[in-house]
Amino acid sequence: MFFPVRLSLVALCALLMMVCAGQSTLCAADPDTTFFETKIRPALIEHCLECHATETEASGGLLLDSRQGWATGGDLGPAIKPGDVDASLLIRAIRYDDPDVEMPPEGKLPAAVIADFETWIKQGAVDPRKQPASGDPEQATESVVEKAAKHWSYQPPVIDDALASRADLIDHLIDRQIKSQQLTKASPARPAVLIRRLAFDLQGLPPDPAEVKAFADQASPEAYEALVDRLLESPQFGEHFARHWMDVARYADSITLRGFVLNDAWRYRDYLVSAYNQDRPFDQMIRDQIAGDLLATGDLEEDRLRAVATGFLALGNSNLEDQDKTKLEFDHLDEQLETIGRAFMGQTIGCARCHDHKFDPITAEDYYSMAGIFRSTVPLAHANLSKWISAPLPISPEQQQRYDRLKKELQVVAAQIKSFKAQQTGKPAKGSLIALDSLPGIVIDDEQATYVGDWTHSTSAKPYVGKGYHHDANTSQGSKSATFEPKTIKTGRYEVRMAYTHGTNRATQTIVQVFSANESKMVRVNQRLAGPIDGSWISLGEYPFEAGGQAFVMVSNEDADGHVIVDAIQFLPVGQPDQKIAKADPQKERESEEQREVQKKLAKQISELQAKEKQLKAEVANRPTYLSISEGEPKQEVAIRVRGNPHQFGVKVRRGFIAAVGQADHFAKQIPQDRSGRVEFAHWIADPQNPLTARVYVNRVWSWLMGEGLVTTENQFGTTGAPPTHPELLDHLAQQFIDQGWSTKQLVKQIVTSDAYRRSSRRDQSSQQRDPENRYYSAANVRRLPVESLRDAMMMASGRLQMTMGGSLIPKGLSADYNFNHQGYRRSLYQPVFRNSLPPLFQAFDFADPSVSVGDRNQSTVATQALEIMNHPWVIDCAAVTAKRVLDEKQWRQSAELVDRLYWLCLARQPSKQELESCVQFLTAEEASKSPDSQRVQDLVQALFVSIDFRYLE
Amino acid sequence: MTLNRRMMLAGGACGFGSLATQAMAAETLSSNALPGLLAKPHHAPKAKRVIFLFMQGGVSQVDSFDYKSELQRRDGERMPFDDAREFAKTGKRGSEQRLMKSPWKFNQYGQTGKHVSDLFPKTAQHVDDLCFLHGMHTDGVAHGPATLFLHCGSTNFIRPSMGSWVYYALGTENRDLPGFVSIAPSIGNGGPRNYGSSFLPTRFQGTPIGQAGSETLGINHLEPKNFGDDRRQQQLSLIDSLNHSQMQRRQQASEEFQAMNDSFKLAWRMQQVAPDVLNLKSETQATRDLYGLDNPNTRSYGERCLLARRLVESGVRFVQVNYGDNSANPAWDQHSNLPKHETHARAVDQPIAGLLADLKQRGLLEDTIVWWGGEFGRTPYSQNNGTGRDHNPGGFTVWVAGGGFQPGTSYGQTDEFGAKSIQGKVHMHDLHATVMHQLGINHEALTYRYAGRDFRLTDVYGRVVHEVI
């Protein structure tokens, strides 16, 4: 049999039990449960509970979803006798010892599983499951939820008014810990170091060398604050912070499967840039991203921002090809819930898809009450390959009127074409045969088709293509087919046409299937009517085909109510000039001159109209769209899916949220009957009383600036996440953030003006030993530049970096991202994030996996990075252009002077004496003359690009 | 400076990160190996490495290795089948289908008298070395999901590839080469995700050599253009001296900086070593003949197979040799024109047979697992009553050789027509578990903590098929 789904989440938490069985905090109850959790529970879930659970049929009266269930037993008595393997009925059944009870019925279990059951029973059949009250049958453990709800992150922040009013809140709390840990604070960073750090942190770009010099000359607290303000106001701030959030939002411009291009994703990115630049309150950004399309204000600009933000919901890397569309929808909404959970609340909601969360206060009921909200939306348009939703972008009434007008015009033109065509086909051409070589494109005549069943050759009805046509003799309906397959086809779009000879004894619903690169589409053809094109042909539509890929047309006589005719199939490349339409052989035409004139005139009118139609279509298609999801039929209740299997229904739950978090009940009650509930979902998350939201976000901003979060697991605030190093600081920052109107810029300023941020990264030995990971911030963290900054800094040194903002760099009409050639010198943020073709260096230099929400990027140090940065033509080119730029600046008489210039350009500092010596020696090694050779300069520039100081902040 | 959490090669609970950093930093390692997570395998391994011959698109089992006399006899009969696509789309079972016999003749080969069709006469010469799994079944009816499942154990979720897991666990025996290589991978049907490391550290991702549809076999950016060795060495020595000055200036000597500086030396070595391994010119004429390099039909796959042998010989842990293309309906996907199977079989049969013979004569087959198969099989009935076969994840054949798998064995079976696996069933998860078992890895114990959960290749499934090892 084919298992409908094998869900990966099913018993993962059972695995976790295994892992933390040795720890004493959460699952220490009884080490014996380890065996049950790792072996028995998963086996029961997979093989037994489908029939033996409270929520299912309880086959034979036997329940295996709780200890009490099997102890009481079913119709045959207790199923298990702890300690006595052979006396346990369950063992007899699974061993297939007794022909009357062989379980599971679909086949004997693997020997290893049977052995596990034997071991388990021998050891006393430890089973922590209590009788389930309702809901999920395999989750009957005691109230993990209640216990977990006491975890710090689910409690409201603890605010001390005296602390809250301190201007030096951050340093006060950081210093207190430094003192108690007996650490020594590092001295303040030198101005040149500080300005470089600040510039990269706030803009993702290096500071201008002149600025560095100026700031170093007159550094003062006022000058620093002015610098902070200026950087916060620069448009590059929004770009840099948008990129931070894009990691969290798993931003991408394409889908891995088949490389489909998400043409409108960039609008979401541009929304983020502008939101950060305008310091849009973060609670509003949450509402924008979850329900912005539903919260229109009437202000066009504002409404466009809000709508576009919902692209967040549609960026998932789903497998649109999945044939089981219900499963696809559940997988898709699982991805949405999981991303929302991680991004805004640091929660792993997905765990509750199959059973109550094993560690966090998220029940399966909570999961499906949130799922109910997304079940009330339309996430995808389904086809063989489903597609994301492109919604019409809010535009001005004038623009809208224009598009409405165009649409109307288009309708009129289409109607006219139809009517002319009807006139045309009313008097079909009467030639007898159409020569094959008179036809453009690829033509497969009926003689070249592959037949299944008996088909009869005929020449009775004319005109036909080639030497005749085939019909099914109107017999054996459903058992005959004819397949037309080109020997070869070049990749491209084709219009597929079918020729047949019409007549009154023909089938009215002939089934014709076109198998193209991506899909198979069925078209029904009424063969009693003359072909709309020249009386012989009908268009089956336009399709993409790939060389070597699927390309064929199959005609079948299934359910046919008359003769099924096959004459020829034509593949016409789309967009080629001179699409000559199949014409009857003129020599054999017996048509009157007059008729021919009429036909000619009609053909001309049609072709003019078709040109007009094409142009109108193109204009209508220009109407801007955005990536989103739409509202669907509101579902008041959704059934819990047993073990996450979308086809197995458990009890029904009403729409709502995670009951243990914030004001879940309050907002759940506000969900209107006739809406999806997305708006309330957003309100619940963005609510000041949601204990997670502000903390999670404040912690992210802290980690973006300080190199590490106060909670080091930025996406995981559940019980398995790391505890905060400075809980009071986190709480007060979060509360102040809310009180100050969720202003990111104020929060950033608060952090970067602290002493903690401004310290040098140099640490004394004892602090190093006491706090090797620098969790108490006694010095600044040494941080690596993210790949975007690395690239941008190289482009900046070369003088080629363009600061143009926004827009799409994806060429129009690009259908797949494969082997995309990233070009140009815009900031890295604007390069399309193609999941199959990332920009140069991205992959090797630890770019965030764009398929999942990433809270902190990996940092690896591997040889392949060195290969890339040393050998990638993009880097070598950057070095060459930088060298040329500097050499063109002036006549460099002294190599030392040149080296000094290069150091300022690349590292924003002057070279040390030792460095100067090495570089000068390198430049002049082979040359008798002292004039620097451009290749040497280029190699020196590249050496600076790859050196520690270029790649790490100090 | 501090070597904070993120700067480590973040690993599991075992401090692998620092171990690897040290291993990389230490220039004087006696062996050239780079250890993995497991200091010692979970149990004594039978195999050290894997060559996976991926037949993209799905080879028809009833036209290759799963001989069904009943299918030949009852050709053309119509009867109900639980068609996988039909079931996924509509939940309908038992749709009527027309049995279609194999157009190829089957002959018996070897001591075991194994039936093999005329598609694989050369591979057939090795049947006594092969272990056939006829009862395979898997997840995913379409190429995308099934291909991801084959590689990553999941149809939809983002998970590491099997090669990454193995590399992560066992490390590599030659740190001058990547530990996991995919030769000529397709960019379609999941593309890089099929050899990606997902949440495992990036260094464990597969390195592609070449690409489907291209004859060139090379590693990206392995060698710079227009850089002589001399020029590059002078530049590297400048980099070394600049990095040392910078470390001194920062008054911070750290493992991180050291490892970064050393990575240039490692890269340089890879640049020296890898081109030699990739260069097939040094092979003898006898070897060229063995792999069919002088026959235009077999040259392409022959080169890939020969390269695979050279890579495993040089210490690469996991090599995937792809036969496919970049289209949505890849190579073996004969929906409408079953006879096309022959073109593909002609291209791979000789190279595969050559690889088996070559590994055997070099004594490598003993501890190398050769795994042959696709993402699923095909139906024994015609698709839409036409002239091809549709996908069949419910029953198909994979063969494995070497690495402790019982040679000359046929395990499991499909029903009388070859549609559904009915006995000796081996799920793809089970195959993953078994291959890992042979490598000394307990698939249940090899986990990675990510986003608060522990993940493994086989999820919560997988059974080691002890019957064939």
Interface residues (C-beta under 8 A of the other chain):
Chain A: M1 F2 F3 P4 R6 S8 V10 A11 L12 C13 A14 L15 L16 M18 V19 T38 P42 E46 G107 P110 A112 V113 T256 L257 R258 G259 N317 S318 N319 E321 D322 Q323 D324 K325 D331 R342 T348 C351 F359 T450 V452 G478 S479 K480 S481 T483 E485 Q513 F515 A517 N518 E546 A547 G548 G549 Q550 F552 M554 S556 H647 G707 E708 T712 T713 N715 Q716 G718 T720 G721 S761 R762 R763 Q768 D771 P772 E773 N774 A779 N781 V782 R784 Y818 N819 R835 N836 Q843 A844 D846 D849 S851 V852 D856 R857 N858 Q859 S860 T861 V862 A863 T864 Q865 A866 L867 E868 M870 N871 H872 P873 I876 S912 Q914 E915 S918 C919 F922 A925 Q935 D939 L940 Q942 A943 L944 V946 S947 I948 D949 R951 Y952 E954
Chain B: M1 T2 L3 N4 R5 R6 M7 M8 L9 A10 T21 M24 R78 D82 A84 R85 F87 A88 K89 G91 R98 D139 G140 V141 A142 H143 G144 P145 L148 G153 S154 T155 N156 F157 I158 R159 R175 P178 I187 G188 N189 G190 G191 P192 R193 S198 F199 P201 T202 R203 T207 H221 L222 E223 P224 K225 F227 R231 R232 Q234 Q235 L238 I239 S241 L242 N243 S245 Q246 M247 Q248 R249 R250 Q251 Q252 S254 E256 F257 A259 M260 N261 S263 F264 L266 A267 W268 M270 Q271 D325 N326 S327 A328 N329 A331 D333 H335 S336 N337 S382 N384 N385 G386 T387 P393 G394 K420 K425 E444 T447 R449 A451 G452 R453 D454 F455 R456 D459 V460 Y461 R463 V464 H466
